[in-house]
Structure formats: C-alpha cells, structure tokens
Amino acid sequence: MRRLVRWVLARFFGLVRLLLAQFAVDRRVLALAFARMADGIGNSFLIIVIPLYVADDVVGGVTFGLGEAMIIGIILSLFGFLNSSFQPLTGRFSDRTGKRKQFILVGLGGLAITNLAYLFAETYASLLVIRGLQGISVAFIIPTSVALVNELATTGDRGGNMGVYNTFRLVGFGAGPVAAGGIVSAGPYSLPVGWTISGFDAAFYIAAITAVISYLLVTVLITDPESTEANAAADLSIDVFDPTGRNLLDPIFTLGVVSLLMATAIALFATIQPQVNDHLEQGATWFGLQFAAFIIAQIVLQTPIGRACDLYGRRPFIVLGMVILVPSTLAQGLVTTSETMFLARLVQGIAGAMVFAPALALAGDLAGEGESGSKLSVLTMAFGFGIAIGPLSSGALISYGFVVPFAFGTVLAAFGAVLVYTQVEETLETTASVPVVGDD
C-alpha cells in the first residue's frame, strides 16, 4: 500500500512539474498573462451584463427608431470596431516612443474608469459613449501587450511565450461570461457597511476591480525590456505587396488577412443561438457547451502548440490549422445533433489554436527592432474586425438557410489556407527533421 501511495505521489508531482514547465517563460510574460487574465474576466463580464442591463429597462432615452436587439448589437459591436480601428495607431505610437508599459497602464486605467461609469449610465447614448471609450482603452492594451511579449521572447521560444500569454488571456475571457449571469441574478447584495447594491452594480464593480488588479500587476511586475528603444526615425508603414519580390503579398499583411478570415469564420456561431437551438432541438445549456468548446480547445492547446512551433516551425501549424478550419466550419451547418455540433466546435477550436500563437510568432520573427507594435497590430486589428464581422454576417445570412452562414465561413477559411500556403514562408530554422508543409 505504501509503495502504491509513493507511486501515485511521484506521478502526481511529475505531472505538476510538467505543467509548470509548460509555463516556464520570462516572469514578466507570465505576469502580463495574469494581468490580461484579470482584465479579461471583467471585460468579458460586460458581454453578458450589457444585454441584460438594456433588457431590464434600467436605461432609456432616444432609440432613433431602433429595436432593443439592434441597440444591444450596436453597443457591443462598437467596442470591437473602435478597438480594432485604433490598434494600428497605438501600436505605431508605442514603437515611436518605446514605452510599452505606459501604454498598457493608460488602457487599463481607462478600462477601470469606464467600468465604473456604467453605474451612472441612464441612457442608450451614454452606454454607447462608455462602450466606445472602452474600445479605445483596450486598443492601448492589446498591440502593446503582444509587442511586449514579442520583445521579451527570442526566436527559439517566441511561440511558447505567445502560447502562454494567449492561454491565460482566454481563461479570463472564458470565465467572465460564466460568472456574470449568476452575479446579476443573485442580487441585490447587502454590504457590511449597510449599503445595498443591485446585481448590475455588483457586476460593474467587479469589472472595475479586475481592471485595477491588472493595473497593479503591470505596475509592480512589468518593465519594458532593455532592448526596447524609441524608433522615431523608422518607417513603420505596412507593406501590402512583398518588397522582396519572392511572393505577391507581404507575409505580415497576408497573416493579417488570414486572421480576419479565420476570426470571421469562428465568430459566425455567436449570434444565431435561437436558430441553432431550433435546428438541433436543444436548450440553452447545450448551446453554452458548444460555445465553450472552442474556448476550451484554445486554453488547452495554445501553450503546447506554441512550444511545438518553436521546434518544428511556424508555417506548418498555420497551414494545417487553416485546412482543418474548412471542414470544421462547414460541419456546423450540416450537423443534426447537439453532440456532433459540440465536436465540430471543438475541432474548430483546435484549428484556431494551431493558427493563433504560430501566426503571432511568425510575425514577431519578421518584425525588426522597435517595430513589434506596428507589425503585430496588423494581426490583432484584423482579428478584432473578424470577431465583429462574423456575427453580423451570420445574422444577415441565416435567413437564406441554416447552412448558408457556415458555407460562407468555409469559403473564407479555404481562401485563408490558400493564402498562407502560397504567400507565407517559414521564418524559423527548425531543430527537428520534420518537413514543412508546402515545401519541396
């Protein structure tokens, strides 16, 4: 019995060491990952809370003839469009100044203030202004955070660093919506000081607190890398065509287009819950599981795939991920059971995980010193636009048939796979004798 206990403990601690080894990165990358996880929890809270807030008639005012559902859609979409639109500007400006940390703190400060501002919002117009300011605030965070991770990494571990960063960020993004609905419905809350706050107020306070926690983590634990210098004299423009002449399109621009296509395909599912539930004759619980399947696959696979692309090259993973995205997207329009929809979403999550970290790592390999903010913002901006375009596309196409939005996403994924295969070359000298997909 004692021998069995020792064996079990040895295997347990071996597993713990293995898991810790997966996150063995620069402490600043790990701290930044935890900070993004904290602000991700609060920010994703609002995806659930804002529609409930509007539907509860807490706010009012001029609607310009729009229905409630359209108002909610505009408020939520405004965040994504402003966030993505401002990312190239903040990324480029952070390259000019060389101050990544300061940009992240500005964004987190803005996020904390705007989360509290919801407590005083009484009109639809005020919600639009607050959500728009949040989008601009997050535009200060995303490109500079990714640039900071890129500069703290080396060519040999860039994929692993990107994987760890994305893993924790997605944990926060996935956890927020799960908790938000419960916190709102469990209100009002009686505080020890004699105050009573509603469930909505509690959610906004928690969102603000998570942003403050993230702010403190960055303030205390993050420093700009010693190699980061202001790059005011550099040409930080983004080429559309390949300046070397080897391919038609510039590889970073190509990866941006691919990110846009991929994000649009994976975001088609989000806003057609009633149609999905009717088609599969299922309830909201199954839809929640299917929606979560994509995120679960991302959380589990981001770090190991990031590590693997440091060994075997970036391009094979990106190409294979886009190829897998094709059938997994089409399958969602053809499935007839809840279980197969869950499986299709899970496979789509695997495809996304194979693209995210390797694409950022490849773009980071190509970015010169002091150019990370500008170059990587192309990918983060494009992904943000795709996340905003996807729901709008599925909402417009679903009336033509259940399969149509997913067929549209399938075409986009196939086009993205062709772009990567033909326009992007490997940047890593691989240390293992594994053939690169598409190479002779």
Phi and psi in degrees as a GROMACS rama.xvg file:
@    title "Ramachandran Plot"
@    xaxis  label "Phi"
@    yaxis  label "Psi"
@TYPE xy
-63.0542  -37.9201  ARG-2
-65.1636  -38.3751  ARG-3
-64.4464  -41.9392  LEU-4
-61.814  -44.3343  VAL-5
-61.5768  -39.8257  ARG-6
-64.3255  -45.3192  TRP-7
-62.3576  -45.1386  VAL-8
-63.3366  -40.2019  LEU-9
-62.9733  -42.1899  ALA-10
-67.5831  -38.3058  ARG-11
-62.5749  -50.25  PHE-12
-68.8069  -28.5463  PHE-13
-64.5562  -40.5885  GLY-14
-65.1083  -41.1406  LEU-15
-60.4333  -45.1634  VAL-16
-62.5246  -38.4526  ARG-17
-63.8323  -42.7775  LEU-18
-65.259  -42.1845  LEU-19
-64.311  -36.1685  LEU-20
-63.2486  -30.3347  ALA-21
-62.5187  -28.4882  GLN-22
-106.702  22.7704  PHE-23
-79.8726  86.0822  ALA-24
-130.817  175.194  VAL-25
-51.7346  134.139  ASP-26
-58.5938  -29.2925  ARG-27
-69.6097  -34.8055  ARG-28
-65.7336  -43.3338  VAL-29
-64.7582  -41.2127  LEU-30
-63.9927  -41.5822  ALA-31
-65.5474  -37.6277  LEU-32
-62.6079  -43.3831  ALA-33
-65.3992  -39.016  PHE-34
-62.8697  -43.5087  ALA-35
-67.2824  -32.0034  ARG-36
-63.5989  -42.0138  MET-37
-64.8859  -49.6787  ALA-38
-71.5415  -25.4062  ASP-39
-66.1239  -36.5001  GLY-40
-60.4824  -50.6545  ILE-41
-65.375  -41.0771  GLY-42
-69.9481  -39.5064  ASN-43
-73.9727  -20.2193  SER-44
-48.823  -44.362  PHE-45
-70.6825  -20.7143  LEU-46
-61.3745  -34.4247  ILE-47
-89.8579  -40.2517  ILE-48
-72.0726  -41.4448  VAL-49
-61.5501  -47.0056  ILE-50
-59.4384  -38.9056  PRO-51
-65.7045  -37.7178  LEU-52
-64.3776  -43.6857  TYR-53
-68.5551  -43.6954  VAL-54
-66.5192  -22.8792  ALA-55
-83.8393  5.0914  ASP-56
60.9084  27.7782  ASP-57
-72.7718  -32.2636  VAL-58
-111.304  161.689  VAL-59
-151.485  -154.778  GLY-60
106.945  -169.702  GLY-61
-67.383  132.502  VAL-62
-110.526  -4.80117  THR-63
57.1045  30.2388  PHE-64
80.3679  5.46398  GLY-65
-89.0529  148.182  LEU-66
-76.9814  167.667  GLY-67
-60.5304  -43.5167  GLU-68
-62.9536  -39.7893  ALA-69
-67.4838  -38.7522  MET-70
-61.9217  -44.9417  ILE-71
-60.6524  -44.5602  ILE-72
-61.4632  -41.0331  GLY-73
-65.5449  -43.3391  ILE-74
-61.2785  -44.8694  ILE-75
-71.8742  -39.2376  LEU-76
-71.5018  -31.1452  SER-77
-57.3676  -39.6535  LEU-78
-55.6572  -50.3852  PHE-79
-65.8457  -42.3486  GLY-80
-68.3621  -42.7329  PHE-81
-69.31  -41.353  LEU-82
-57.3693  -50.5509  ASN-83
-67.4798  -38.1183  SER-84
-65.0441  -35.158  SER-85
-87.141  -14.4047  PHE-86
-59.6759  -43.5191  GLN-87
-60.9015  -33.937  PRO-88
-69.2372  -47.7191  LEU-89
-68.7109  -37.7804  THR-90
-62.0554  -44.2956  GLY-91
-67.327  -41.4051  ARG-92
-66.4215  -35.297  PHE-93
-68.511  -29.993  SER-94
-67.7364  -39.6919  ASP-95
-62.7529  -39.1497  ARG-96
-94.6672  -25.249  THR-97
72.578  19.734  GLY-98
-113.944  81.335  LYS-99
-68.2031  -47.9244  ARG-100
-58.3228  -43.1359  LYS-101
-62.4119  -38.2765  GLN-102
-66.0155  -42.174  PHE-103
-61.8735  -41.4639  ILE-104
-67.3316  -38.0627  LEU-105
-59.8076  -45.4319  VAL-106
-64.2269  -43.739  GLY-107
-67.0042  -38.1651  LEU-108
-61.8987  -44.2366  GLY-109
-63.0125  -37.5581  GLY-110
-65.5368  -43.1323  LEU-111
-62.3257  -44.9278  ALA-112
-65.5409  -44.3919  ILE-113
-70.3009  -30.2371  THR-114
-62.6121  -39.184  ASN-115
-71.1823  -29.8019  LEU-116
-63.543  -25.2159  ALA-117
-59.8996  -26.3764  TYR-118
-61.9475  -23.7831  LEU-119
-108.918  3.41923  PHE-120
-77.0184  126.637  ALA-121
-125.191  -5.95341  GLU-122
-131.563  160.013  THR-123
-61.7985  -37.153  TYR-124
-62.941  -40.4405  ALA-125
-67.1843  -36.1265  SER-126
-63.3838  -40.3774  LEU-127
-62.2103  -43.999  LEU-128
-63.8158  -45.7725  VAL-129
-64.2626  -46.0584  ILE-130
-65.7467  -36.2403  ARG-131
-63.7658  -43.6726  GLY-132
-63.1366  -33.8413  LEU-133
-65.3785  -40.6396  GLN-134
-60.1346  -42.0993  GLY-135
-66.8133  -39.4029  ILE-136
-60.6304  -45.6052  SER-137
-68.1536  -25.649  VAL-138
-64.4528  -23.3097  ALA-139
-76.6347  -23.5193  PHE-140
-89.6773  -48.5488  ILE-141
-64.1513  -58.2269  ILE-142
-65.2131  -34.4841  PRO-143
-73.4255  -32.9279  THR-144
-65.9695  -46.7956  SER-145
-64.5977  -39.0782  VAL-146
-62.8819  -40.3221  ALA-147
-64.314  -44.627  LEU-148
-59.7693  -43.1274  VAL-149
-60.6577  -41.4141  ASN-150
-77.8069  -23.3069  GLU-151
-82.6711  -11.8858  LEU-152
-98.1961  170.467  ALA-153
-120.198  171.408  THR-154
-57.3912  -35.0432  THR-155
-77.2694  -16.1199  GLY-156
-133.423  14.5203  ASP-157
-63.5988  -41.9782  ARG-158
-61.812  -43.4837  GLY-159
-62.8436  -41.4822  GLY-160
-63.2038  -44.1178  ASN-161
-63.5945  -37.102  MET-162
-65.0348  -44.4126  GLY-163
-63.0538  -46.3935  VAL-164
-57.6689  -48.3429  TYR-165
-67.1156  -34.4544  ASN-166
-60.3579  -52.7317  THR-167
-68.6794  -35.9406  PHE-168
-60.7934  -41.5555  ARG-169
-72.1881  -31.362  LEU-170
-58.7552  -45.8182  VAL-171
-64.497  -43.835  GLY-172
-63.9964  -36.3521  PHE-173
-77.4182  -31.9871  GLY-174
-75.6088  -32.9572  ALA-175
-56.2171  -55.8811  GLY-176
-62.0199  -31.6436  PRO-177
-62.0974  -41.6442  VAL-178
-85.7254  -25.5941  ALA-179
-61.3193  -49.9324  ALA-180
-59.8147  -40.366  GLY-181
-65.082  -38.7788  GLY-182
-67.187  -41.2155  ILE-183
-65.64  -46.8297  VAL-184
-71.6664  -23.5061  SER-185
-81.5342  -9.55691  ALA-186
-73.8789  169.561  GLY-187
-77.8952  163.299  PRO-188
-115.994  136.877  TYR-189
-97.3322  120.765  SER-190
-90.9001  154.473  LEU-191
-57.8721  -27.195  PRO-192
-80.9451  3.25704  VAL-193
96.5975  -0.182005  GLY-194
-87.8834  155.2  TRP-195
-125.014  129.145  THR-196
-123.032  149.706  ILE-197
-75.7265  168.028  SER-198
-62.225  -35.5546  GLY-199
-65.334  -46.1023  PHE-200
-60.1554  -40.3082  ASP-201
-61.1787  -42.5314  ALA-202
-63.077  -42.1014  ALA-203
-68.4357  -38.042  PHE-204
-62.6641  -44.337  TYR-205
-63.0342  -41.7365  ILE-206
-60.8032  -40.7731  ALA-207
-67.282  -40.7173  ALA-208
-63.8913  -40.8288  ILE-209
-63.5349  -36.9666  THR-210
-65.8858  -38.6521  ALA-211
-65.744  -42.7669  VAL-212
-58.5583  -45.0598  ILE-213
-60.8304  -42.0177  SER-214
-59.0199  -44.8536  TYR-215
-66.4122  -40.4349  LEU-216
-60.8778  -45.3147  LEU-217
-65.93  -41.8767  VAL-218
-60.5255  -44.6226  THR-219
-83.7586  -38.6706  VAL-220
-106.703  -13.0534  LEU-221
-107.349  135.223  ILE-222
-131.547  149.483  THR-223
-65.4388  140.666  ASP-224
-61.5163  150.231  PRO-225
-61.3296  -26.8859  GLU-226
-81.3813  -12.0461  SER-227
-76.5644  121.44  THR-228
-129.556  154.89  GLU-229
-59.7154  140.426  ALA-230
-126.207  50.7318  ASN-231
-66.1573  -25.7775  ALA-232
-91.1327  -8.85374  ALA-233
-78.0877  153.677  ALA-234
-85.4901  106.929  ASP-235
-101.689  20.0272  LEU-236
-71.8926  158.484  SER-237
-105.797  123.384  ILE-238
-76.8472  141.765  ASP-239
-90.3298  -42.9858  VAL-240
-100.412  150.302  PHE-241
-67.7203  115.608  ASP-242
-68.7855  -19.288  PRO-243
-80.6828  -19.351  THR-244
83.028  -1.02886  GLY-245
-70.962  -34.8962  ARG-246
-130.228  173.833  ASN-247
-74.9456  -46.3537  LEU-248
-107.162  148.478  LEU-249
-63.4231  137.404  ASP-250
-62.9419  -37.7651  PRO-251
-69.1378  -41.2538  ILE-252
-61.0341  -41.8575  PHE-253
-60.0724  -44.8786  THR-254
-63.7472  -32.938  LEU-255
-64.5989  -45.1514  GLY-256
-62.1264  -42.6526  VAL-257
-62.9636  -40.656  VAL-258
-61.4974  -40.72  SER-259
-61.9422  -46.5606  LEU-260
-64.8389  -43.8502  LEU-261
-63.924  -47.4163  MET-262
-62.5813  -39.0835  ALA-263
-61.8446  -43.6062  THR-264
-64.3557  -41.2523  ALA-265
-79.2262  -18.7695  ILE-266
-91.7963  -1.56757  ALA-267
-62.0668  -31.1301  LEU-268
-72.2246  -26.7738  PHE-269
-62.8868  -40.0936  ALA-270
-105.591  9.11384  THR-271
-114.212  37.9078  ILE-272
-55.6955  -47.0823  GLN-273
-58.5853  -42.7677  PRO-274
-67.9719  -39.809  GLN-275
-63.4467  -46.103  VAL-276
-64.3652  -40.0237  ASN-277
-66.7479  -43.2577  ASP-278
-62.8962  -39.8185  HIS-279
-96.8277  -2.29685  LEU-280
53.4825  54.4426  GLU-281
-129.424  171.403  GLN-282
-101.322  -176.031  GLY-283
-66.3332  -28.7114  ALA-284
-62.4792  -44.7872  THR-285
-63.9277  -40.0725  TRP-286
-62.0185  -41.7302  PHE-287
-60.2341  -40.8134  GLY-288
-66.1518  -40.7111  LEU-289
-66.7339  -40.0381  GLN-290
-64.0687  -39.9623  PHE-291
-72.6363  -23.4923  ALA-292
-58.133  -40.8418  ALA-293
-61.5727  -46.859  PHE-294
-66.257  -39.0299  ILE-295
-59.6068  -45.7956  ILE-296
-61.2393  -38.8919  ALA-297
-62.6673  -47.317  GLN-298
-62.9021  -42.0132  ILE-299
-71.8721  -36.0377  VAL-300
-104.374  -16.8491  LEU-301
-54.6125  -50.5526  GLN-302
-68.5443  -50.4296  THR-303
-61.7674  -35.902  PRO-304
-69.3773  -38.5107  ILE-305
-59.1218  -43.8243  GLY-306
-62.2213  -43.1722  ARG-307
-64.7776  -36.4688  ALA-308
-71.7055  -16.8654  CYS-309
-72.8034  -22.5794  ASP-310
-96.259  -42.6018  LEU-311
-108.207  0.991873  TYR-312
103.831  154.433  GLY-313
-81.8854  -45.4748  ARG-314
-61.0694  -42.0333  ARG-315
-57.4386  -39.4042  PRO-316
-68.6707  -41.5198  PHE-317
-65.0708  -45.2004  ILE-318
-62.3742  -49.0912  VAL-319
-63.8485  -39.036  LEU-320
-61.4808  -43.6512  GLY-321
-68.0059  -34.5099  MET-322
-65.7772  -43.5763  VAL-323
-66.2659  -30.0955  ILE-324
-62.5092  -27.887  LEU-325
-63.9424  -60.8358  VAL-326
-69.547  -31.3501  PRO-327
-69.4341  -27.9685  SER-328
-76.6998  -45.4401  THR-329
-63.5293  -37.2532  LEU-330
-58.1383  -32.0224  ALA-331
-65.809  -25.0404  GLN-332
-87.2064  -10.3704  GLY-333
-111.395  -17.8156  LEU-334
-66.4362  156.092  VAL-335
-124.84  0.283472  THR-336
-131.109  157.687  THR-337
-64.8727  -36.8788  SER-338
-66.0338  -41.6548  GLU-339
-71.5397  -30.4153  THR-340
-65.4031  -42.144  MET-341
-58.8764  -44.7925  PHE-342
-63.4879  -42.2364  LEU-343
-62.3712  -41.5184  ALA-344
-65.4889  -37.8758  ARG-345
-64.3095  -44.5561  LEU-346
-65.1464  -37.6765  VAL-347
-62.9989  -37.2981  GLN-348
-63.5632  -38.8337  GLY-349
-62.0824  -43.5323  ILE-350
-60.945  -45.0657  ALA-351
-61.9243  -40.088  GLY-352
-63.7722  -30.8778  ALA-353
-74.8065  -14.4077  MET-354
-102.57  -42.7775  VAL-355
-52.3093  -72.3828  PHE-356
-64  -45.1844  ALA-357
-60.3512  -36.9807  PRO-358
-66.9639  -43.0193  ALA-359
-63.953  -39.7857  LEU-360
-65.615  -41.3147  ALA-361
-65.2845  -43.7622  LEU-362
-63.8041  -37.6605  ALA-363
-64.0858  -36.1644  GLY-364
-61.4296  -35.848  ASP-365
-82.9933  -21.1208  LEU-366
-72.4127  132.275  ALA-367
-78.3935  175.196  GLY-368
-61.9111  129.281  GLU-369
77.7381  11.6365  GLY-370
-114.051  1.50267  GLU-371
-59.7977  -42.5365  SER-372
-60.7486  -45.7659  GLY-373
-68.6778  -47.2825  SER-374
-69.6153  -47.7965  LYS-375
-73.128  -23.2481  LEU-376
-65.3422  -22.075  SER-377
-60.3402  -43.3207  VAL-378
-72.6803  -45.0528  LEU-379
-67.81  -37.4331  THR-380
-63.6081  -47.4155  MET-381
-63.2237  -40.475  ALA-382
-63.4421  -42.4696  PHE-383
-61.4754  -41.5909  GLY-384
-63.8622  -39.0863  PHE-385
-63.3941  -40.1523  GLY-386
-64.0379  -31.2316  ILE-387
-80.5102  -35.9192  ALA-388
-75.0646  -36.179  ILE-389
-53.976  -54.9589  GLY-390
-61.2991  -37.474  PRO-391
-64.333  -38.5373  LEU-392
-65.9348  -47.0324  SER-393
-66.3317  -36.4465  SER-394
-62.7451  -35.214  GLY-395
-80.2019  -30.8321  ALA-396
-94.0088  -19.6085  LEU-397
-62.86  -25.9038  ILE-398
-68.5191  -17.3791  SER-399
-88.4835  -3.24082  TYR-400
137.726  148.601  GLY-401
-61.8655  -35.211  PHE-402
-78.2305  -19.5465  VAL-403
-60.9906  -48.5012  VAL-404
-58.4003  -38.5827  PRO-405
-74.6064  -32.2202  PHE-406
-64.9607  -39.2075  ALA-407
-60.0878  -46.257  PHE-408
-64.2642  -33.1591  GLY-409
-64.7927  -42.3108  THR-410
-62.4314  -42.8596  VAL-411
-61.5128  -44.2405  LEU-412
-63.5701  -41.1955  ALA-413
-63.911  -41.6839  ALA-414
-63.5303  -39.6921  PHE-415
-62.8357  -40.2892  GLY-416
-62.6401  -41.6928  ALA-417
-64.2316  -41.9284  VAL-418
-60.1905  -47.9881  LEU-419
-62.4527  -45.5471  VAL-420
-61.0379  -36.9478  TYR-421
-98.7194  -22.6819  THR-422
-116.396  -8.13211  GLN-423
-118.302  129.226  VAL-424
-107.304  158.076  GLU-425
-67.8173  142.37  GLU-426
-109.76  -11.1174  THR-427
-106.297  133.905  LEU-428
-77.7087  102.251  GLU-429
-68.5309  144.527  THR-430
-98.4503  0.000984689  THR-431
-124.398  148.056  ALA-432
-82.9468  69.6298  SER-433
-116.057  128.049  VAL-434
-65.6079  142.466  PRO-435
-86.4967  128.899  VAL-436
-59.0122  126.818  VAL-437
94.4576  -11.8706  GLY-438
-87.2568  152.702  ASP-439
